[in-house]
């Protein structure tokens, strides 16, 4: 797999991303249990948190730091890398940040 800055992937139980400077970052989310028909590596926003399915088929959750209201043009559920942090827009249209 060719990694480029902004890449996001799952390895084992952790969510990994490559910063804008090419540094690998990762965190392991809270284990919420096995999800039957889930696709390993899937990621989505549910409520205020980022969820993903790890390599073992377990749903995991990461919560972000609230950075305030998202810009009017922002799309709920968007996920991206900014510098070395993972950013997303939650279901309440708040901008969130996750740092390793």
NORNOR-V147147 format. One line per field, one symbol per residue. ss: DSSP state (H for helix, E for strand, L for the rest). A space follows every 10 residues. Layout:
BEGIN
ss=???
END
This chain:
BEGIN
ss=LLLLLLLEEE ELLEEEEELL LLLEEEEELE EEEELLLLLL LLEEEELLEE EEELLLLEEE EEELEEEEEL LLLLLLLLEE EELLEEEEEL LLLEEEEELL
END
